[in-house]
Amino acid sequence: MIVGEQKPILEIKEIIAPYKKILILGCGTCVKTCFAGGEDEVAVLASALRLACKKDGKEIEIEEFTVERQCEDEFIQESAPAISRNDGVLSLACGAGVQAIARRFAKSPVLPGVNTMFIGVLEKQGVFTEECSGCGNCRLDIFGGICPVTRCAKKLLNGPCGGSQNGKCEVNPETDCAWQMIIERLGILGQMDNLRIYVPPKNWQTSLSGGPRKLVREDHMI
Amino acid sequence: MNDNFTPKITLFHCINTVPEIGGFSLTGQDNFELQTVKLACSSMVKDVFLLRAFEAGSDAVIVLVCPEGQCRYVEGNIRAKKRVAWVRNLLDEIGLGGRRLSLSNISAGNNVAASQIIQNVLKDLEDLGPNPAV
């Protein structure tokens, strides 16, 4: 999922300052799971902003609405009446959701309420970790399902650097050494021979370094 | 404290720690309004309920929970404690004052402790004054 964090409330207050009627638009998918922009977070933010504005003597109308997914036009459609009633939209979706709303509603200012951080997993309750860099050329098959591109601080593709201690990364001792984990996992899988496979220097053209990417599925186009 | 100020307090309480509010007296403290919200477990107190209590005009919000390690649902009071801490920070950030929100652990049926907590909050409100967002 895409992991994000709600912006500090004072920053949000500043972002919405020019508007008298604002819609806080939540997204019920990734940002809901990471407690940044689901229905509950929309309600809390709306309440906190109403209190903050009232305290400052500023009049503002805040409407709340959450769609299932802000990155898909089919779901965005449901928010059209609410968007048309307001001067601006504070989106609590990831950056893709914010832009999808902006694209769909060209005349409404769409403001970000969340800082999009990474593609990750829920490691344990309340802890989210980055596990994928979206490099566009996945080789998790030979790395035992553990990505050194994302999880090794040096992005090494052909074995460990030798600097880890007690299974922890020398760059950040709180981070597990990705190569330690890869080797342990390959051992469990009986695939230690994978370590003999030479992985050539990565072609980063498939990553964001090659500019914004596009996926076209002709078979799904009409 | 302003003579015209009648403090409004909202009290969320777990029914396992205080079965019924009203079973205790607040000697000499009759110039305040107390709104109570009974919860089957303090973990039911969501962030937004606390904030909405302030939106509804409360000057202070109290959450009464069971002592740590004695929650019938194991960790309900820990969850409540974390949520209250989070909302207190939020109240500080928006300038309402996190001190207006408090959580106390009290043992089941200890009405004396509950009365004392309310009295302490009333005393705090003498400094804090009315909710500035009303």
Interface residues (C-beta under 8 A of the other chain):
Chain A: P8 I9 L10 K13 D40 A43 V44 S47 A48 R50 L51 A52 K54 K55 D56
Chain B: K46 D47 V48 L51 R52 F54 E55 L90 E93 I94 G95 L96 P132 A133 V134
